[in-house]
Amino acid sequence: MHVGIDPDLVLDCVAHDYRRDRQVDDRTVHLARLKTRVLFEIARRDPEPALPDLAGTLVLGTPPRRPVPGLHRALEPLGPRAVDHARRWSADPDHPLARTATRLLAAHGDHRDVPLLLSTLERPPGEDWCGYDVAADGLARPAGSTADRGAVAALTWLWPETPHSYERFAYLNALVALGPTSSERLLVEGSRDCEEQVRAFAAARVPLTRTSRVRLRHLAEDPIESATVRTEAAARLA
């Protein structure tokens, strides 16, 4: 797509409510790809304030209904300017932009969005959801400081039950930010985690005891450990 294309023409293309032509089965796929290319072009430019108003039209019609690829990337630069729209989308759990709303509110919302983030953490793991780390990151932000014991309980439960091991970093970061004493135990466990990011985070913050010092020395001296983890462990012992 030409970089100098008129932005109004781009937005008009995005907003157009195309209908599937029954005589040409792949028309819908073609138009979805076109909209995706337009969204990636918008994401390369300055934030586009009109995009949230058009977002409801940028949904794939075939079940399950979901956003056209590239929509979140184009909305994210708007930051707080997309929050009001995101709150409206999040009010309906079945809204096709509900997950996009959760991501926007976790990154740019405030204390009013804590209940949404908590409900996200409390959803049973399943094939249709894997955004627990997004909600945890939102609760770890200063705006999420009003999170109550429900968040701590949910994060502690997710620690061993998470559907994705990489998400444990977000859980541990949120627990430390929220300040529960249970995070000290999980920091010890985290120093032995399979995920490098979790081990590095835990090594930099684990309470110093006789047992943890032994573990930190092992991490600092382990020749097959990552340089990041070795550095954090050595610095903690210094």
N, C-alpha and C positions, 0 to 999 in steps of 0.2 A: 504494500500500500504506500502511495506517495506521501512523504512526510508533510508536504505542503497542502494536503487536502483540506477543504473548508470544514472546520469543526461542526458547523451547523448541519452539513450534509452527512457527516459521520453519525451525529446524534439522530438525525431523521431516519437513517438506515437502521440504527439500533431500535428505535421506537416503533418502527412499522410492524403492525400485527399481521405477519404472514400466516396464511392458512395452507394446510397441506393440499396439494393438487393430487386428487385421487388417480389421475391419469399418469402421473409421474411419481413413482414411489420414493425415489431418492431425493426429491425436491426438499423435503424437510431436513434431511441430513446436510444437504448443500447449504441451506440457509443457516443452519446451526453453526456450521463451520465459518460461514461468512461473518456471523455475529461474533464468534469467538475471535476472529482476526481483528474485527473492529474494536473489541474490548481490549485486546492486547495493545492496539495502537493508542487507545485512550490512556491506558496505564503508562505509556511512555511519555505522555504529555503532562502538563500541569493538571492538578486535580480538577475534575469536571463536576461542578455543583449540581447540574441538572440530572446526573446519572441516577441518584436514588429514586427520583420520581419515575424513571423509566424501568427500574429494576424489575418491577412486577411483570413486565412484558418479556423479560429475558429468561424465560423458564422453558425447559424442554417439555413438550406436551405429552410424551409417552411415559407411562408409569415405570418406575416411580418418578414423579415430577421433581426436577432438580434444576439448579441454576445452569445457564449456559456456561461452559468452561471459560474462565478468565474474568468472571464477574467480580469475585471477591478481590482479585488483584487490582481491578480497576476502581473498586470502592475504597479499598484500604487507605490510599493516600488522602482521602477526604477526612479521615480521623473523626474528631468530635462532630463534624458537620453531618455525618451519617448516623449519628446516635439516635436521633428521634425516629427516623425511619426504622432503624434496627429494633427499637423497642416495640413498634407496631407489628413488625414481622414476628417478633418473638412471642407476642401475646397468643399466637396460635401455634401449638407444638407441631401441627401438621402442615404449616405454611412451607412452601418450597424453599423459602429463604431463611427458615428458622436457624439452620446451622450457620449460615453467613452472619445472621444477626448475633448469634452467640459469640462468634469470633470478634466481631466489631465491638460488642459490649465488653468482652473480656479485656480488650486492648484499650478501649477509650471510654468505658462507662464509669459509673460511680457507685456509691452505696445503694442507690435504688435498684441496681442490677444484681446485687448479691443473691437475692432469692432465685433468680434465673440460674446463676452459676451453681448454686447449691443443688437445685433440681437436676442440673446436668450431671453433677457428680453422683447423684443418687440413682440415676437411671441404670437398670440392670445391663451388664455388658451383653452385646449382641452383634451380629454381623452388620447391623444398620447404624452402628454408632462407635466412633473411636476417638471422640474429642475430649476425653477426660483431662488431658494435659492443658487444653485451651482454658477450660474452666478453672483449673488449679492455678494457672498463670494469672488469671484475672483476680483470684482471691489473694494472690501474693502481692499484688499492687497496693500502694497506699490507700487507694479508694476502696479496697476490699477489707480494710481493717475492722469493719463492723461484723465480719463473719463470726458466727457463734460456734458453740461446741459441735453443732451439726456438721460443720465443715471439717473439723478435726477428726470426727468419727468417720466421715466418709473417706477422707484422705488416708486415714490409717487402715481402713478396710481395703481400699484399693491397692495399697502397697503390695500385698502378696497376691491379690486377685486380678490385677490389671491385665487387660487383653493384650497389651504391648509393653514389653519391658522398658523401652526407651522412655515411656511416660513417667516412670518412677522418679526421674530427675525433677519433673514439675511438681510431683506430690511432695517430695522432700523439701524442695525450695519453698513451697507454700507453707508447709508445717513449720519450718524454721522461721518464716516471716510472721506467722501467726503466733509463734512463741510458746507452743505447748511443750511441756517437759518430755512428752513421749517422743519428740523428735530426736532427743539424745540417744535413745535406744536404736532408732532407725538410722541415725548417723553411723553408729557402730556397724549395723548390718550393711549399710550402704558402702562401707569401705571394702566389702567383699562382693559387691554386686557385679553382675556380668557386664553392665554398661559402663564404659569408660567415663562418660560424663558424670554418672552418679558417683563412681569411686573418687573422682577428682573433687567433686563438691563435698563429699563426706570427709575426705582426707584433710581438707582445709578447715573443717569446722568440728570434727569429732572431739568430744571432751577428752582431755588428756588424763588417762589412767594408766596403771601398769600394763593392762591388757592392750589398750589402744596404742600405747607407745610401741609395743612389740609389733603390732600390725603395721603401724606407720613406718617403722624401720624396714619391715619386709617390703612394703610398697616402694620405699625410697631406693632400695638396693636391688630390686628385682630387675634383672637385665631384659626380661621380655615384657615388662610393664611399659605403658606409654610414657613418653617424656613429660606430658602434662601431669599425669598422676604422680610420677616420681618427684617432680618439682614441688607440687602441692604438699606431698607428704614430708619432704625434706624441710620445707619452709615451716610447716606446723611443728616440727621437732626442734627447730632452731631456737 
